[in-house]
Amino acid sequence: MHRPLALTAALLTTSALTTATLTSAHPAQAGPRWVHTCTAPARADTASCDALRVVGAAAAADSDGYGPAELRAAYGLPADGGAGAVIAVVDAYDHPRAEADLDVYRKHYGLPACTADSGCFRKTDQRGGTRLPRGNTAWAGEIALDLAMVSAVAPRARIVLVEADSAAVGNLGAAVNTAVALGAQYVSISWGTAENGNAANYDSRYFDHPGTLIAAASGDGGYGVNFPASSPHVLAVGGTTLRPDGSARGWAETAWATSPTEGTASGCSGQLPKPAWQTDPGCDHRTVADVAAVADPETGVAVYQSYGGNGWYTYGGTSAAAPLVAAAAALAGPVPAGSRPESFPYRHPDALHDVTSGTTATDCAPAYLCAAGAGYDGPTGLGSPAGVAAFRP
């Protein structure tokens, strides 16, 4: 089992973290409250991370997020997998204690060490060098979450952390290109921004990488589309609420929705084309999402963070789902050169857990863009991992 995750509320600063709001449409519940780790972008073409951190009395009492064993059980994933895979995590700014925090997490859960000295862990700037950006405590939480999820699911994989100079989409996109150039076949993106007229240009410059699976978080703002999740060249990952139950699977999932403005993002792109493998009838452009995994902070995951934090925390957001899915895909074996791995789940929908309930909005048309149901839907796509077969050609 995993340890209780204590939180020191004094560490939270209003300049870096924004308190989550629960609206009257979704009455406040006696459970965890959380904060957005990153503030909303102040300028266009600037991204925000999608990490949410549980705070307050709920965190200080007994909020103990899921660890590797629970996540592997929920999604039917093998233990001790990932050998031979290179998984990149792309984020903004520097987490100066990333390797040390990762070491604490992995030791706590009995995972094999992953260090720079052993060649398992590498941290670079957006050019693949050592001129790391300035530290940022808000994005450090995102980085810690991403590294934890990759480690939980694919503990034998090598990890490359590429830190962009800033949260500008151009810098983050350059970091994605660097991750691919450094040999990553799996890239985790847990950030996004409102889709605008620059999306097509950014997409062609930074996200069109045949032979590489880029898993992008759909976002945490409820119904609506974010970029780069709306890119036809990525696997857009939505979010679920994940709880143990008495079913044969042992777990139940619904589309994550806390309020009309907080929950897994989904919808129809206004800018980018529909990939050939998407056939849903209610959107002529790219539909978000493709697949999903746990994201609700109330059923969140365990993370260790010492920069911008002082120990164990529960995190959520589609920031948890994207690296989890990237790592699950890495367990499926190498990606064939020149292939479009974002299309693979559409060939194997039966290899996913179909999420059939949960609604993020009441005013979208057609309804499947914001409401989970049998088969494909916007909030959870084709479903959540049921083993690794969905990520094979």
C-alpha positions in Angstrom: 0.0 0.0 0.0 1.0 3.6 -0.4 1.7 6.1 2.4 -0.5 9.0 3.5 0.4 12.1 1.5 0.7 15.1 3.8 0.6 18.6 2.4 1.8 21.9 4.0 -0.6 24.5 2.9 1.8 27.3 3.7 3.9 26.3 0.7 1.1 27.3 -1.7 1.5 30.9 -3.1 -1.3 32.7 -4.9 1.2 33.9 -7.5 1.8 30.3 -8.7 -1.4 28.4 -7.7 -5.1 29.0 -8.3 -7.8 27.6 -6.1 -10.2 25.3 -7.9 -13.8 26.5 -8.0 -16.8 24.2 -7.6 -20.0 25.7 -9.0 -23.6 25.3 -8.0 -24.2 23.1 -11.0 -21.9 20.5 -9.4 -22.4 21.0 -5.6 -19.3 21.0 -3.5 -18.6 17.7 -1.9 -16.9 16.8 1.4 -13.7 15.6 -0.2 -10.4 16.8 -1.6 -10.1 20.3 -2.8 -7.2 21.1 -5.2 -5.3 23.9 -6.9 -4.2 24.4 -10.4 -0.4 24.1 -10.2 0.2 26.5 -13.1 -1.6 29.8 -13.6 -3.6 30.5 -16.8 -1.5 31.8 -19.7 -1.2 35.6 -19.7 -0.6 35.7 -23.4 -1.7 33.9 -26.5 0.5 31.1 -27.7 1.6 30.4 -24.1 0.8 27.1 -22.5 -0.4 26.2 -19.0 0.3 22.8 -17.4 -2.6 20.6 -16.5 -1.5 19.4 -13.1 -3.9 19.7 -10.1 -2.7 19.3 -6.5 -4.9 18.3 -3.6 -4.7 20.8 -0.7 -6.3 21.6 2.7 -7.7 19.3 5.3 -8.4 16.4 2.9 -4.8 16.3 1.9 -3.5 16.6 5.4 -5.7 13.8 6.7 -5.7 10.6 4.6 -5.5 11.5 1.0 -3.2 8.9 -0.3 -3.1 8.8 -4.1 -2.8 5.7 -6.2 0.7 4.2 -6.5 2.2 1.9 -9.2 0.5 -1.3 -8.1 -3.0 0.2 -8.1 -2.5 1.9 -11.5 -1.2 -1.3 -13.1 -4.1 -3.3 -11.6 -6.7 -0.8 -12.9 -5.4 -0.9 -16.4 -4.2 -4.5 -16.7 -0.6 -3.6 -17.2 2.4 -5.8 -16.6 4.8 -5.2 -13.8 8.5 -4.3 -14.4 7.9 -3.4 -18.0 9.5 -0.8 -20.4 12.9 -2.3 -21.0 14.4 -0.8 -24.2 11.9 2.0 -24.5 12.9 5.7 -24.3 10.1 7.9 -23.0 10.4 11.7 -23.1 8.7 14.1 -20.7 8.5 17.7 -22.2 7.7 20.6 -19.8 8.6 24.2 -19.3 11.3 25.6 -16.9 13.6 23.6 -14.6 12.8 21.3 -11.7 16.3 21.4 -10.1 15.5 18.4 -7.8 13.8 16.3 -10.4 16.2 13.4 -10.3 16.3 13.4 -6.5 12.5 13.5 -6.2 12.2 10.7 -8.8 14.7 8.6 -6.7 12.5 9.0 -3.6 9.4 8.0 -5.5 11.0 4.9 -7.0 12.6 3.7 -3.8 9.4 4.1 -1.9 7.6 1.8 -4.3 10.4 -0.6 -4.8 11.0 0.4 -8.4 14.5 0.0 -9.9 16.7 3.1 -9.7 16.8 5.4 -12.6 19.6 7.9 -12.4 21.8 10.0 -14.7 24.9 8.0 -13.7 23.3 4.7 -14.8 22.1 6.3 -18.1 18.4 5.7 -17.2 17.6 9.4 -16.6 18.7 12.4 -18.7 17.7 16.0 -18.3 18.3 18.5 -21.1 17.4 22.0 -22.2 15.2 22.5 -25.3 18.2 22.2 -27.5 19.5 19.0 -26.1 22.2 20.7 -24.1 22.9 21.6 -20.5 21.9 25.3 -20.4 18.8 24.6 -18.3 16.1 27.2 -17.8 15.4 28.9 -14.6 13.6 27.0 -11.9 9.9 27.3 -11.5 8.1 25.7 -8.5 4.7 25.5 -10.3 6.0 23.6 -13.3 8.2 21.5 -10.9 5.0 19.9 -9.7 4.0 19.0 -13.3 7.5 17.6 -13.9 7.4 15.5 -10.7 3.9 14.2 -11.6 5.0 13.3 -15.2 8.1 11.4 -14.0 6.2 9.6 -11.4 3.6 8.3 -13.8 6.1 7.2 -16.4 8.0 5.4 -13.6 4.9 3.7 -12.2 3.8 2.2 -15.5 7.2 1.6 -17.3 9.8 1.3 -14.6 12.4 -0.3 -16.9 12.2 2.5 -19.5 14.8 5.2 -19.9 13.5 8.7 -19.3 14.5 11.9 -21.0 13.3 15.1 -19.4 13.4 18.0 -21.8 12.9 21.4 -20.2 11.8 24.3 -22.5 13.1 27.8 -21.8 9.6 29.0 -21.1 5.9 28.1 -21.5 5.7 29.7 -25.0 4.4 27.1 -27.4 7.3 27.7 -29.7 9.8 26.8 -27.0 7.8 23.8 -25.9 7.4 22.7 -29.5 11.2 23.0 -30.0 11.6 20.8 -26.9 9.3 18.2 -28.5 11.5 18.2 -31.6 14.5 17.7 -29.4 12.9 14.8 -27.6 12.3 13.0 -30.8 15.8 13.8 -32.1 17.2 12.3 -28.9 15.6 9.0 -29.7 12.3 9.1 -27.8 9.6 7.0 -29.4 7.1 8.0 -26.8 6.6 11.7 -25.7 4.4 12.9 -22.9 2.8 16.4 -23.1 0.8 17.6 -20.1 0.2 21.1 -21.1 -1.9 23.1 -23.6 -3.4 26.4 -24.6 -6.5 27.6 -26.3 -6.6 26.7 -30.0 -6.1 29.6 -32.3 -5.2 30.5 -35.9 -1.5 29.6 -35.3 -2.4 25.9 -34.5 -1.8 24.6 -38.0 1.6 26.2 -38.2 2.7 24.9 -34.8 1.3 21.5 -35.6 3.4 21.1 -38.8 6.6 22.5 -37.2 6.5 20.6 -33.9 4.1 17.7 -33.7 4.2 15.8 -37.0 6.6 12.9 -36.1 5.8 9.6 -37.8 7.1 6.7 -35.8 6.7 8.5 -32.5 3.7 8.4 -30.2 3.0 11.9 -28.7 0.4 11.6 -25.9 -1.1 15.0 -25.1 -3.4 15.9 -22.2 -6.8 17.1 -23.4 -7.0 19.7 -20.6 -8.8 20.3 -17.4 -11.3 23.1 -18.3 -14.3 21.0 -19.2 -16.0 21.1 -22.6 -13.8 22.9 -25.1 -10.7 22.1 -27.2 -7.1 22.8 -26.4 -3.9 22.6 -28.5 -1.8 20.5 -29.0 -4.4 17.9 -28.0 -6.3 19.0 -31.1 -3.4 18.1 -33.3 -4.2 15.2 -35.6 -0.7 14.0 -35.1 -1.0 13.3 -31.3 -2.9 10.9 -29.2 -5.3 13.1 -27.2 -5.7 11.8 -23.6 -8.9 12.6 -21.7 -9.5 12.0 -18.0 -11.6 9.7 -15.8 -12.7 9.2 -12.2 -11.2 5.8 -11.2 -12.5 3.9 -8.1 -12.2 0.3 -7.0 -15.5 -1.7 -7.1 -16.8 -5.2 -7.0 -16.8 -5.9 -10.7 -14.7 -8.5 -12.5 -12.3 -5.8 -13.5 -12.2 -4.5 -9.9 -12.4 -0.9 -10.9 -15.0 1.5 -12.2 -14.4 4.6 -14.4 -16.5 7.6 -15.4 -15.7 10.6 -17.4 -14.1 13.1 -15.0 -16.3 16.2 -14.4 -16.2 18.4 -11.3 -17.9 21.5 -12.6 -18.9 23.0 -16.0 -15.4 24.6 -16.1 -13.4 21.8 -14.5 -13.1 18.3 -15.8 -11.7 16.5 -18.8 -11.7 18.7 -21.9 -13.2 17.5 -25.2 -14.9 18.8 -28.3 -14.4 19.6 -32.0 -11.4 21.5 -33.3 -12.1 24.6 -35.2 -8.7 24.7 -36.9 -7.2 21.3 -37.6 -8.3 18.5 -39.9 -9.8 15.1 -38.9 -7.4 12.2 -39.2 -8.5 9.4 -41.5 -8.9 7.0 -38.6 -11.5 9.1 -36.8 -15.0 8.5 -38.1 -17.3 10.1 -35.6 -20.1 11.9 -37.5 -20.6 15.0 -35.4 -17.4 16.8 -36.1 -15.9 17.6 -39.5 -12.5 18.5 -37.9 -10.3 16.7 -35.3 -12.3 15.4 -32.4 -10.8 15.4 -28.9 -10.1 12.9 -27.2 -8.8 9.6 -28.4 -8.3 7.6 -25.1 -8.4 8.4 -21.4 -7.1 7.5 -18.0 -7.4 8.6 -14.4 -7.4 12.4 -13.9 -9.9 13.3 -11.1 -7.9 14.7 -8.2 -10.4 13.0 -5.9 -9.1 9.7 -7.2 -5.6 11.0 -7.8 -2.1 9.6 -7.8 0.8 9.8 -5.4 3.7 12.1 -6.2 6.8 13.2 -4.3 7.9 16.8 -4.7 10.5 18.8 -2.8 10.9 21.9 -4.9 7.7 23.9 -4.5 6.6 21.2 -2.0 8.0 19.3 1.0 7.0 15.7 0.5 4.2 13.5 -0.7 1.1 14.9 -2.4 -1.9 13.7 -4.3 -2.1 15.0 -7.9 -4.7 14.8 -10.7 -5.6 16.4 -13.9 -5.2 15.1 -17.4 -1.5 15.7 -16.7 -1.6 12.4 -14.8 -3.4 10.6 -17.7 -1.1 11.7 -20.5 2.2 10.3 -19.1 0.4 7.2 -17.9 -0.8 6.5 -21.4 2.5 7.3 -23.0 4.2 4.8 -20.7 1.5 2.1 -21.3 2.1 2.5 -25.0 5.8 2.0 -24.4 5.0 -1.5 -22.9 3.5 -2.5 -26.3 6.8 -2.7 -28.1 8.7 -0.6 -30.6 6.8 1.8 -32.9 7.3 0.9 -36.5 9.3 3.5 -38.4 7.1 5.9 -40.4 3.9 4.7 -38.7 1.1 6.7 -37.1 0.9 5.2 -33.6 -1.9 7.7 -32.7 -4.1 5.6 -35.0 -3.4 2.2 -33.4 -6.2 2.4 -30.7 -8.7 2.9 -33.5 -7.7 -0.5 -34.9 -8.2 -2.2 -31.5 -11.1 -0.5 -29.7 -11.9 -3.8 -28.0 -8.6 -3.6 -26.2 -9.8 -0.6 -24.2 -12.2 -0.2 -21.3 -15.2 1.6 -22.8 -16.2 4.4 -20.4 -19.9 4.9 -20.7 -21.0 7.4 -18.1 -20.1 11.0 -17.0 -21.0 14.3 -18.6 -18.9 17.5 -18.6 -21.5 19.8 -20.1 -25.2 19.9 -20.9 -25.3 22.2 -23.9 -23.0 20.6 -26.5 -24.3 19.2 -29.8 -24.1 16.4 -30.6 -24.1 15.2 -27.0 -21.3 12.6 -27.4 -18.8 15.5 -27.6 -19.3 16.2 -23.9 -21.0 13.0 -22.6 -19.5 9.6 -22.2 -21.4 6.7 -23.8 -21.0 3.4 -25.4 -18.4 3.4 -28.1 -16.5 6.6 -29.0 -17.1 9.8 -27.1 -15.3 13.1 -26.7 -14.4 13.1 -23.0 -12.9 9.6 -22.9 -12.4 8.7 -26.6 -12.4 5.0 -27.2 -11.8 4.3 -23.5 -9.0 3.6 -21.1 -6.2 1.0 -21.3 -7.1 -2.7 -20.9 -3.6 -4.0 -21.2 -1.3 -2.9 -24.0 -2.9 -4.4 -27.1 -4.6 -1.1 -28.1 -1.2 0.5 -28.7 0.1 -2.1 -31.1 0.0 -1.7 -34.9 
